[in-house]
């Protein structure tokens, strides 16, 4: 690979190496020299692709955001297509978001999501890319709601976007509790969501 000749594979390698480090640590600790050593690429290749250290970080954060949102969508799809022992999709979704065996995965994704969101609020250069990924994610969540309504698993009491915003609010509520609370302490929120999404205002069969 000739230095100064940007190509797709070099860009991917740089973003992936940077994303791995950002998953594990703060961007303030990121050293370009470490990325160069890991990828075998020089700083000229980095600046040829991203123009600056910040440009590389922004690209890596968007990769993390895409990975997180795609993972959330896959999780909801799995619940939607899976069995519903109580006959209620909301009970199955409740079981998924409160499953202790998935605690680490949910926490990691949730914290990464809001970390990137906070960076986008603070850094205008990141906002266009963030909003693009965000719009795709929210649209897909809305489609999943419409699919659940079509299958008779949820009532048509909300719009797809309202459902997507409710899912996001669950992550917001839990992210705030990450600082000082136990894993499964969202009982009131979950009951309220179940009642909002139930045609008769009933509580979920499974209690938190």
ChimeraX attribute file (.defattr): number of C-alpha atoms within 10 A of each C-alpha:
attribute: neighborCount
match mode: 1-to-1
recipient: residues
	/A:1	10
	/A:2	8
	/A:3	12
	/A:4	14
	/A:5	11
	/A:6	17
	/A:7	13
	/A:8	8
	/A:9	10
	/A:10	18
	/A:11	17
	/A:12	14
	/A:13	16
	/A:14	24
	/A:15	24
	/A:16	18
	/A:17	16
	/A:18	27
	/A:19	22
	/A:20	12
	/A:21	18
	/A:22	19
	/A:23	15
	/A:24	8
	/A:25	11
	/A:26	9
	/A:27	16
	/A:28	7
	/A:29	9
	/A:30	15
	/A:31	12
	/A:32	15
	/A:33	11
	/A:34	13
	/A:35	21
	/A:36	17
	/A:37	10
	/A:38	13
	/A:39	14
	/A:40	12
	/A:41	18
	/A:42	16
	/A:43	17
	/A:44	15
	/A:45	21
	/A:46	24
	/A:47	15
	/A:48	16
	/A:49	19
	/A:50	19
	/A:51	12
	/A:52	13
	/A:53	14
	/A:54	14
	/A:55	16
	/A:56	20
	/A:57	20
	/A:58	26
	/A:59	22
	/A:60	23
	/A:61	28
	/A:62	24
	/A:63	19
	/A:64	23
	/A:65	24
	/A:66	18
	/A:67	14
	/A:68	21
	/A:69	22
	/A:70	15
	/A:71	15
	/A:72	17
	/A:73	16
	/A:74	12
	/A:75	14
	/A:76	18
	/A:77	15
	/A:78	13
	/A:79	19
	/A:80	20
	/A:81	10
	/A:82	11
	/A:83	12
	/A:84	15
	/A:85	9
	/A:86	12
	/A:87	11
	/A:88	17
	/A:89	21
	/A:90	24
	/A:91	19
	/A:92	21
	/A:93	17
	/A:94	19
	/A:95	15
	/A:96	18
	/A:97	17
	/A:98	16
	/A:99	13
	/A:100	13
	/A:101	9
	/A:102	12
	/A:103	14
	/A:104	11
	/A:105	12
	/A:106	21
	/A:107	16
	/A:108	13
	/A:109	20
	/A:110	21
	/A:111	18
	/A:112	21
	/A:113	22
	/A:114	15
	/A:115	13
	/A:116	19
	/A:117	20
	/A:118	11
	/A:119	16
	/A:120	20
	/A:121	12
	/A:122	11
	/A:123	12
	/A:124	11
	/A:125	14
	/A:126	21
	/A:127	18
	/A:128	11
	/A:129	17
	/A:130	23
	/A:131	14
	/A:132	11
	/A:133	18
	/A:134	16
	/A:135	11
	/A:136	14
	/A:137	20
	/A:138	21
	/A:139	15
	/A:140	18
	/A:141	25
	/A:142	20
	/A:143	17
	/A:144	19
	/A:145	25
	/A:146	21
	/A:147	16
	/A:148	18
	/A:149	16
	/A:150	12
	/A:151	11
	/A:152	12
	/A:153	18
	/A:154	19
	/A:155	17
	/A:156	16
	/A:157	13
	/A:158	16
	/A:159	13
	/A:160	21
	/A:161	17
	/A:162	15
	/A:163	21
	/A:164	20
	/A:165	15
	/A:166	14
	/A:167	14
	/A:168	15
	/A:169	13
	/A:170	16
	/A:171	20
	/A:172	16
	/A:173	12
	/A:174	22
	/A:175	17
	/A:176	11
	/A:177	15
	/A:178	14
	/A:179	8
	/A:180	7
	/A:181	12
	/A:182	10
	/A:183	15
	/A:184	14
	/A:185	13
	/A:186	16
	/A:187	11
	/A:188	10
	/A:189	14
	/A:190	19
	/A:191	19
	/A:192	15
	/A:193	19
	/A:194	19
	/A:195	14
	/A:196	17
	/A:197	19
	/A:198	19
	/A:199	12
	/A:200	9
	/A:201	13
	/A:202	13
	/A:203	18
	/A:204	21
	/A:205	14
	/A:206	13
	/A:207	11
	/A:208	15
